[in-house]
């Protein structure tokens, strides 16, 4: 597979994630200089200095931005046969080959995924009301799509690193169904866990989902790296620079007043978006046959 056939893509909204995406762009400039990086962002001009970055203007569409990842994937698949979605706060650690064999197979390859029934089984081991509510909405969403509410053959996709390769138009139905589910989940108060929507949409579209080690991509993700360190599979001393850069950007030093203002403005904006989203989208979803709780 040549460099013209696949790209990376990501979402970078807000100052923090634009800064993180800048580090990712530098990594790809070094380790995959012939491979495009598509970025959907609220300030494309910030990425003009990176020759392989294709930056597109995007304003947040959801109450939270997690489901907005679908726009970056859709644009990437309109330009390339395959795309690799990577969270903007991740890093690339080593050269990437221009010929990646596991991208040749149509469908979704995920660095981490789980059979949905296994996720459901976790509900019996926790009293977390938020998690139980999420499971309830997943099952209702499956019914909304006329699927088995127990999701026997559905795969939850951990969305921080996954690829999509075209499959005779099934990828289009996948993206269209993800859009419907984005509205469904957010209108029912589930703003995160877009991997639920990815799994359901893929199954509805007949797009295969499989786990992949993603051989050839050496990456840093602060959460998974901590787990690897605990298991003795990584070394904190060697990765400390990446942790420090991530912490510096994601948790900038603020005064107490600045922290209060930041949290208050974030809460107000969330409330505003939730109200606006419900007004704009409730009618269209209910028209398709589903009442929103």
Secondary structure per residue as TSV (DSSP state, phi and psi in degrees):
chain	resnum	aa	ss	phi	psi
A	1	X	-	360.0	122.4
A	2	X	-	-82.2	167.8
A	3	X	G	-64.1	-21.3
A	4	X	G	-75.1	-13.2
A	5	X	G	-96.4	-12.7
A	6	X	E	-143.9	161.3
A	7	X	E	-146.2	169.9
A	8	X	E	-98.2	155.7
A	9	X	E	-148.0	155.0
A	10	X	E	-158.3	173.5
A	11	X	E	-121.3	130.4
A	12	X	E	-139.4	91.8
A	13	X	-	-111.6	130.3
A	14	X	H	92.0	160.2
A	15	X	H	-57.8	-44.3
A	16	X	H	-62.6	-49.9
A	17	X	H	-75.1	-25.5
A	18	X	H	-66.6	-40.4
A	19	X	H	-64.8	-41.9
A	20	X	H	-65.4	-40.9
A	21	X	H	-64.4	-29.8
A	22	X	H	-63.1	-39.7
A	23	X	H	-65.8	-40.8
A	24	X	H	-62.5	-41.7
A	25	X	H	-62.2	-40.4
A	26	X	H	-63.2	-40.5
A	27	X	H	-61.0	-46.3
A	28	X	H	-69.9	-31.4
A	29	X	H	-61.6	-34.7
A	30	X	H	-83.2	-44.9
A	31	X	H	-101.3	-13.4
A	32	X	-	-148.6	61.6
A	33	X	T	-63.7	-18.2
A	34	X	T	-100.5	3.8
A	35	X	S	-107.8	127.7
A	36	X	-	-70.9	148.5
A	37	X	E	-121.1	113.6
A	38	X	E	-91.0	126.9
A	39	X	E	-123.4	124.1
A	40	X	E	-96.0	120.1
A	41	X	E	-149.5	159.0
A	42	X	S	-86.7	0.2
A	43	X	-	-148.8	77.5
A	44	X	G	-58.1	-28.5
A	45	X	G	-59.9	-29.1
A	46	X	G	-62.9	-19.0
A	47	X	G	-108.1	12.2
A	48	X	T	-66.0	-21.3
A	49	X	T	-81.2	-7.8
A	50	X	-	-99.6	114.4
A	51	X	T	-64.3	-31.2
A	52	X	T	-95.0	-0.9
A	53	X	E	-83.8	130.1
A	54	X	E	-108.5	100.8
A	55	X	E	-99.4	130.6
A	56	X	E	-120.5	137.0
A	57	X	E	-64.7	130.5
A	58	X	-	-151.0	131.6
A	59	X	-	-108.7	139.7
A	60	X	-	-51.6	129.7
A	61	X	-	-99.6	-32.8
A	62	X	S	-91.6	174.0
A	63	X	S	-60.6	-46.2
A	64	X	S	-115.1	171.5
A	65	X	S	-93.4	-1.1
A	66	X	G	-59.2	-45.3
A	67	X	G	-72.7	-12.5
A	68	X	G	-67.5	-10.6
A	69	X	H	-57.8	-26.8
A	70	X	H	-63.5	-28.5
A	71	X	H	-68.0	-39.5
A	72	X	H	-67.0	-40.8
A	73	X	H	-64.2	-43.2
A	74	X	H	-61.9	-44.9
A	75	X	H	-63.8	-43.1
A	76	X	H	-60.3	-42.4
A	77	X	H	-74.9	-16.1
A	78	X	H	-77.9	-16.6
A	79	X	H	-112.6	-23.9
A	80	X	-	-134.9	162.0
A	81	X	S	-75.0	-29.3
A	82	X	E	-139.9	152.8
A	83	X	E	-139.4	151.9
A	84	X	E	-115.8	109.9
A	85	X	E	-81.4	131.3
A	86	X	E	-135.0	130.7
A	87	X	-	-58.2	142.9
A	88	X	T	-68.0	-14.6
A	89	X	T	-93.6	11.4
A	90	X	-	-96.5	167.5
A	91	X	E	-130.8	153.6
A	92	X	E	-104.7	134.3
A	93	X	-	-109.2	-12.0
A	94	X	S	-155.7	163.5
A	95	X	-	-55.7	144.1
A	96	X	-	-112.7	130.6
A	97	X	-	-67.6	149.3
A	98	X	S	-84.2	-4.7
A	99	X	-	-122.3	100.5
A	100	X	-	-110.7	108.6
A	101	X	G	-64.2	-38.1
A	102	X	G	-70.8	-10.0
A	103	X	G	-80.8	-13.3
A	104	X	S	-70.9	-26.7
A	105	X	S	-81.0	124.9
A	106	X	S	-59.7	147.2
A	107	X	E	113.6	-160.2
A	108	X	E	-107.7	130.1
A	109	X	E	-113.2	128.2
A	110	X	E	-122.1	136.5
A	111	X	S	-67.0	-26.5
A	112	X	S	-147.1	132.4
A	113	X	E	-154.2	173.2
A	114	X	E	-155.5	139.2
A	115	X	E	-60.5	132.0
A	116	X	H	-57.9	-38.9
A	117	X	H	-58.6	-31.5
A	118	X	H	-66.7	-35.9
A	119	X	H	-66.7	-40.9
A	120	X	H	-60.8	-38.1
A	121	X	H	-62.7	-27.3
A	122	X	G	-65.4	-20.9
A	123	X	G	-62.2	-29.0
A	124	X	G	-76.7	-10.0
A	125	X	G	-106.8	3.7
A	126	X	-	-139.7	152.9
A	127	X	-	-104.8	10.9
A	128	X	-	-63.8	112.0
A	129	X	H	-65.6	-35.3
A	130	X	H	-63.4	-41.6
A	131	X	H	-67.2	-42.7
A	132	X	H	-62.4	-38.2
A	133	X	H	-65.5	-39.9
A	134	X	H	-60.4	-45.3
A	135	X	H	-61.4	-41.9
A	136	X	H	-60.1	-44.8
A	137	X	H	-69.8	-36.4
A	138	X	H	-58.5	-46.6
A	139	X	H	-64.7	-39.7
A	140	X	H	-67.9	-36.2
A	141	X	H	-65.2	-38.8
A	142	X	H	-61.9	-44.0
A	143	X	H	-62.3	-40.0
A	144	X	H	-57.0	-34.0
A	145	X	T	-90.8	7.4
A	146	X	T	62.3	38.3
A	147	X	S	-110.3	166.2
A	148	X	-	-61.8	120.6
A	149	X	T	-63.7	-19.0
A	150	X	T	-85.1	-4.6
A	151	X	-	51.5	46.5
A	152	X	T	-56.6	-36.2
A	153	X	T	-114.1	19.3
A	154	X	-	-96.2	141.4
A	155	X	E	-114.2	124.0
A	156	X	E	-76.1	132.5
A	157	X	E	-108.7	120.6
A	158	X	-	-72.6	114.4
A	159	X	T	-85.2	5.8
A	160	X	T	-72.9	-25.7
A	161	X	E	-153.7	108.3
A	162	X	E	-152.5	157.9
A	163	X	E	-119.5	156.4
A	164	X	E	-132.3	125.9
A	165	X	E	-115.9	135.7
A	166	X	-	-54.8	147.4
A	167	X	-	-145.5	79.4
A	168	X	T	45.0	41.5
A	169	X	T	88.6	-8.3
A	170	X	H	-63.9	-28.5
A	171	X	H	-65.2	-28.8
A	172	X	H	-69.7	-46.7
A	173	X	H	-62.3	-37.7
A	174	X	H	-57.2	-48.8
A	175	X	H	-67.0	-38.6
A	176	X	H	-65.6	-39.9
A	177	X	H	-70.9	-36.8
A	178	X	H	-60.1	-39.6
A	179	X	H	-61.9	-43.5
A	180	X	H	-62.0	-44.8
A	181	X	H	-69.2	-31.4
A	182	X	H	-57.8	-45.3
A	183	X	H	-65.6	-44.0
A	184	X	H	-59.8	-50.3
A	185	X	H	-64.9	-45.8
A	186	X	H	-69.0	-36.3
A	187	X	H	-68.7	-19.1
A	188	X	T	-101.4	15.9
A	189	X	T	82.2	11.1
A	190	X	-	-105.2	103.0
A	191	X	-	-99.3	-17.4
A	192	X	S	-113.0	-167.9
A	193	X	-	61.9	44.7
A	194	X	H	-62.4	-13.6
A	195	X	H	-62.0	-25.3
A	196	X	H	-64.4	-47.5
A	197	X	H	-66.2	-39.5
A	198	X	H	-60.6	-46.5
A	199	X	H	-63.9	-46.0
A	200	X	H	-65.1	-43.7
A	201	X	H	-65.1	-39.3
A	202	X	H	-64.7	-43.9
A	203	X	H	-65.1	-42.2
A	204	X	H	-60.9	-38.3
A	205	X	H	-84.0	-7.9
A	206	X	T	74.4	24.8
A	207	X	-	-92.2	118.4
A	208	X	-	-61.2	143.7
A	209	X	E	-123.8	130.0
A	210	X	E	-143.7	152.1
A	211	X	E	-76.4	143.0
A	212	X	-	-141.6	137.8
A	213	X	-	-69.4	-15.3
A	214	X	-	54.8	52.5
A	215	X	T	-52.8	132.1
A	216	X	T	103.5	-7.9
A	217	X	-	-118.7	106.3
A	218	X	-	-96.1	119.7
A	219	X	E	-134.7	162.9
A	220	X	E	-118.0	126.0
A	221	X	-	-131.0	122.4
A	222	X	H	-57.9	-35.7
A	223	X	H	-73.9	-48.9
A	224	X	H	-69.8	-28.7
A	225	X	H	-67.5	-36.9
A	226	X	H	-62.4	-39.5
A	227	X	H	-64.7	-42.4
A	228	X	H	-63.4	-37.7
A	229	X	H	-65.8	-42.0
A	230	X	H	-62.3	-31.8
A	231	X	T	-88.2	-0.7
A	232	X	T	78.0	16.0
A	233	X	S	-93.8	-5.2
A	234	X	S	-146.9	169.2
A	235	X	-	-126.4	124.2
A	236	X	H	-61.7	-38.4
A	237	X	H	-60.6	-41.1
A	238	X	H	-72.1	-28.6
A	239	X	H	-102.5	2.3
A	240	X	H	-58.8	-37.5
A	241	X	H	-60.7	-40.6
A	242	X	H	-68.0	-41.6
A	243	X	H	-62.8	-43.0
A	244	X	H	-65.4	-41.7
A	245	X	H	-64.6	-41.5
A	246	X	H	-62.5	-45.2
A	247	X	H	-65.5	-40.7
A	248	X	H	-60.9	-38.6
A	249	X	H	-82.1	-42.6
A	250	X	H	-78.9	-23.4
A	251	X	T	-130.8	69.5
A	252	X	-	-65.8	152.7
A	253	X	-	-69.0	128.4
A	254	X	-	-135.2	150.4
A	255	X	-	-73.5	166.9
A	256	X	H	-58.5	-42.3
A	257	X	H	-63.5	-42.5
A	258	X	H	-63.0	-38.0
A	259	X	H	-65.6	-40.8
A	260	X	H	-64.3	-46.3
A	261	X	H	-62.7	-41.4
A	262	X	H	-62.6	-48.0
A	263	X	H	-66.2	-38.7
A	264	X	H	-67.1	-46.0
A	265	X	H	-65.2	-35.2
A	266	X	H	-65.6	-41.6
A	267	X	H	-66.7	-41.4
A	268	X	H	-65.0	-43.6
A	269	X	H	-64.0	-38.8
A	270	X	H	-62.9	-44.4
A	271	X	H	-62.5	-43.9
A	272	X	H	-60.2	-46.5
A	273	X	H	-65.6	-39.1
A	274	X	H	-63.4	-43.3
A	275	X	H	-66.1	-47.4
A	276	X	H	-62.3	-42.1
A	277	X	H	-62.8	-41.4
A	278	X	H	-65.5	-42.0
A	279	X	H	-63.9	-44.2
A	280	X	H	-73.2	-36.9
A	281	X	H	-107.7	-17.6
A	282	X	H	-58.7	-46.5
A	283	X	H	-60.7	-45.9
A	284	X	H	-64.0	-35.8
A	285	X	H	-74.5	-42.2
A	286	X	H	-67.5	-29.6
A	287	X	H	-63.8	-29.3
A	288	X	T	-83.0	-0.1
A	289	X	T	112.5	10.1
A	290	X	-	-125.5	127.3
A	291	X	-	-85.5	138.3
A	292	X	-	-95.2	131.6
A	293	X	-	-76.8	360.0
